[in-house]
Amino acid sequence: MTGDPPPHPADRFDEVFDAHFAEIHRYAARRLGPDAADDVAAQTFLEAFRHRRRYDPARADVRVWLFGIATNVVGRHRRSETRALRARARIAQGRDTGEPLELVDARVSAEGLRGRLDEAIAALPRGQRDVLLLVALAELTHEEIAAALGISYGTVGSRLSRARAALRKALGGTNPMLALEEQHG
């Protein structure tokens, strides 16, 4: 019939899963590591399936909705995320690579910065960390993050600004992107 509304994404959940599982899994792996990613991605889609009738396409794109659910699932694994960030920080500070001296110097500088960055991210309040990592890892816009987390656009901006300021302070005013570009440039 003409004029019938398009099917609700809940009616095509297999397509939603196929289209977005890899991206949600990658986001979870980057936040919590590969060991937890399978569980987080599976839990995300299980919760999405259970609540599929509550999804409102007018509020957010299905991808954004899934990132919101994934962020909440990650939040429940927050201690694991914090431990993983702190472990990477410790590893980055004490590695012996056996590489030529100039490569070791460059790597130590980059990894030392990475370790401090991981530690600084781990120290952020959950709301700031969630916003920062949705920007950095999922490449969501402020509007998408607001929809995913159910917060205002302004709150996204203020949390991101506070997170960036905290990271700059923790890194002694160093901009990690410039430091890494200088080493590879």
Residue, then its C-alpha position, 0 to 999 in steps of 0.5 A: m500500500t502506498g502511504d504506509p510508514p516505513p518499517h520501524p528499525a525494531d522490525r529489522f533488528d538483524e539488519v541493525f545488528d549487521a550494520h553496526f555490530a563491528e563499530i560498537h565492538r571496535y568502540a568497546a575494544r578501544r575503551l576496555g580492551p579486546d577481552a571485554a569488547d565481546d561481552v560489551a558488544a553482546q550486552t549492548f545488542l541484547e539490551a537494544f533488542r530487549h528495548r527495541r520498541r522504545y527506540d524513537p527514530a525521531r530522537a536519534d539515529v539507530r547508530v547513535w542510540l546504540f552508542g548510548i547503550a554501549t556507553n552505559v554498558v561500558g559504564r557498568h564496566r568502568r572499573s575495568e576501563t580504569r584498570a585497563l587505562r592505568a595498566r597501559a600507563r604503567i606498561a608504557q613507562g617500563r618497556d624494553t624494546g631492543e630497538p636502535l637508540e633513536l627509535v627507542d627515544a622517539r617511542v619512549s617519548a610517545e609512550g610516556l605521553r601515552g601512559r600519562l594520557d591513559e592515566a589522565i583519562a582514567a582520572l576523569p569523572r565518568g561523564q567527562r570520560d564518556v563524552l571525550l571517548l565518544v568524540a575520540l573513538a566513535e567520532l560522534t558529533h556533539e548532537e549525536i552524543a547529546a542524543a546518545l547520552g540523553i544530555s543537552y548539547g551544552t552539557v556535551g560541550s562543557r564536559l568535553s571542555r572540562a575533559r580537555a582542560a584536565l588532560r592538558k593539565a595532567l600532561g603539563g600543558t602538552n598537546p598530545m596531538l602536536a607531540l605525536e605529529e612532531q615525532h612522525g613528521 
